[in-house]
């Protein structure tokens, strides 16, 4: 059921497992999750829709209106952030998470009820579409480059895995020069055994230069 208020167009991008649909939704709702969770029908009508298929080299389709099945939507991204009414806000604790919605992966902050153990908090995380803030999303499978959004809402029923996530630097504790196969600079190479400077490294040789001619016997 829609809240009272002025109907306004909200720019929205919907991602399915095969298409990206961009356009606007006319709604009285002020939050993306409410637009999706409180829709009167199991679909959304997108105005000024642009429909693009993953991996397609053709021109995207355009339509004045398009009906999009909500059960097919993996996640939605709003192009602008709408402030919710203060009485709609419930105190939550942000937790970094990774969500897999094939062919996409999403990282960002999910929002859990406070004063719960993580297991209990995840058990209580319910809803058809759930919000993720400070989100990043990409798909290596369909060639969608990494993109970011301040807020997106993902289809809980389509998510395969939702788990706490920690960003890890793969170079942490490693010598990057050694890992890259380059020369390792040590104190001995900078200072000679007698306290002098180390000799400069020999210039690289051209493997194709000064090739001796082959003499005939």
ZIHU-V313802 format. One record per residue. PHI is phi in radians with two decimals (NA if undefined). PSI is psi in radians with two decimals (none if undefined). OMEGA is omega in whole degrees, 0 to 359 (* if undefined). Layout:
BEGIN
PHI;PSI;OMEGA, PHI;PSI;OMEGA
END
This chain:
BEGIN
NA;2.39;182, -1.37;2.55;174, -1.34;2.76;174, -1.21;2.61;181, 2.53;3.04;182, -1.34;2.35;175, -1.25;2.29;181, -2.43;2.63;176, -1.40;2.28;179, -2.04;2.06;176, -1.10;2.33;183, -2.55;2.47;174, -2.05;2.17;181, -1.90;2.28;178, -1.92;2.16;171, -1.87;-3.03;179, -1.38;-0.04;180, -2.33;-0.37;188, -2.36;2.74;167, -2.02;2.18;181, -2.05;2.10;179, -2.00;2.45;179, 3.02;-2.72;180, -2.22;2.61;177, -2.02;2.26;176, -1.57;2.09;188, -2.69;2.78;172, -1.67;-0.15;182, -1.26;2.67;182, -1.93;-0.09;180, -2.23;2.51;181, -1.05;-0.73;180, -1.09;-0.62;178, -1.22;-0.65;177, -1.00;-0.72;183, -1.42;-0.75;186, -1.38;-0.46;185, -1.95;0.40;175, -1.12;2.44;181, -1.24;-0.43;182, -2.14;2.85;178, -1.36;0.47;179, -2.65;2.88;173, -2.06;2.52;174, -1.77;2.03;183, -1.74;2.21;178, -1.61;2.63;180, 0.91;0.87;189, -1.41;2.38;169, -1.99;2.19;185, -2.06;2.08;183, -2.18;2.35;180, -1.69;2.41;179, -1.04;2.37;176, 1.35;-0.01;181, -1.39;2.45;176, -1.75;0.01;180, -1.48;3.14;180, -1.40;2.42;180, -1.10;2.57;178, -1.38;2.57;177, -2.23;2.49;181, -2.62;2.56;177, -1.10;-0.65;180, -2.53;2.58;176, -2.53;2.34;176, -1.63;2.15;184, -2.02;2.17;179, -1.21;2.14;182, -1.12;-0.55;180, -1.19;-0.33;179, -1.56;-0.18;183, -1.40;2.16;176, -1.38;-0.84;177, -2.79;2.84;181, -2.26;2.51;180, -2.19;2.29;177, -1.65;2.43;178, -1.38;-0.19;177, -2.50;2.66;183, -1.74;2.18;178, -1.81;2.31;180, -1.31;2.36;177, -1.47;2.75;174, -1.12;2.51;181, -0.98;-0.58;183, -1.31;-0.12;178, -1.62;-0.17;185, -1.47;2.26;175, -1.95;2.26;180, -1.01;2.24;180, -2.36;2.83;178, -1.93;2.12;180, -1.29;2.47;179, -2.46;2.23;178, -1.14;2.40;183, -2.57;2.77;170, -2.04;2.33;179, -2.11;2.25;176, -1.83;2.11;174, -2.26;1.46;187, -0.86;2.30;10, -1.62;0.28;185, -1.82;2.76;166, -2.19;2.53;181, -2.28;2.37;169, -2.16;2.60;179, 2.86;-2.91;183, -1.78;2.05;169, -1.57;2.83;188, -2.14;2.03;187, -1.92;2.75;177, -1.16;2.47;184, -1.33;2.93;175, 1.02;0.68;175, -2.24;2.63;167, -1.21;2.71;185, -1.02;-0.72;180, -1.03;-0.80;181, -1.17;-0.71;181, -1.11;-0.71;178, -1.18;-0.61;178, -1.10;-0.60;182, -1.52;0.00;180, -1.41;1.66;184, -2.20;2.85;180, 2.37;2.67;181, -1.21;-0.85;177, -2.14;2.25;184, -2.00;2.52;182, -1.46;2.59;171, -2.30;2.21;178, -1.84;2.78;183, 0.87;0.88;190, -1.60;2.64;169, -2.27;2.48;182, -2.55;2.59;182, -2.87;2.94;175, -2.58;1.95;174, -1.25;-0.51;184, -1.13;-0.79;183, -1.83;0.12;175, 1.31;0.52;176, -1.58;2.04;183, -1.16;2.76;180, -1.07;2.28;178, -2.31;2.83;181, -2.18;2.74;177, -2.64;2.46;176, -1.13;-0.55;180, -2.63;2.37;167, -2.44;2.83;178, -2.20;2.22;184, -1.94;2.68;181, -1.36;1.89;184, -1.04;-0.65;182, -1.23;-0.35;181, -1.68;-0.14;181, -1.31;2.29;176, -1.45;-0.77;183, -2.42;2.41;171, -2.32;2.01;186, -2.51;2.62;173, -0.97;2.55;188, -2.42;2.43;176, -2.20;2.23;177, -1.22;2.27;182, -2.11;2.27;175, -1.42;1.98;182, -1.14;-0.27;181, -1.64;-0.05;184, -1.05;2.19;178, 1.41;0.05;181, -1.94;2.63;173, -1.46;1.93;185, -1.12;-0.60;180, -1.14;-0.74;180, -1.18;-0.70;181, -1.15;-0.54;181, -1.48;-0.06;179, 1.47;0.16;181, -1.51;3.05;180, -1.18;2.48;178, -1.68;2.11;182, -1.55;2.13;178, -2.11;3.03;180, -1.11;-0.63;181, -1.15;-0.52;180, -1.39;-0.39;179, -1.52;-0.55;182, -2.18;2.22;181, -1.17;2.94;183, -1.11;-0.49;181, -1.75;0.29;178, 1.59;-0.07;180, -1.50;3.06;179, -1.31;2.57;178, -1.25;2.55;179, -1.09;2.56;179, -1.14;2.53;179, -1.14;2.56;180, -1.13;2.49;180, -1.13;2.63;179, -1.14;2.45;181, -1.71;2.53;176, -1.41;2.02;183, -1.16;-0.27;182, -1.78;-0.03;182, -1.59;2.68;176, 0.92;0.77;177, -1.40;2.12;182, -1.14;2.51;179, -1.23;2.55;178, -1.49;2.12;182, -1.54;2.49;177, -1.39;2.47;178, -1.17;none;*
END
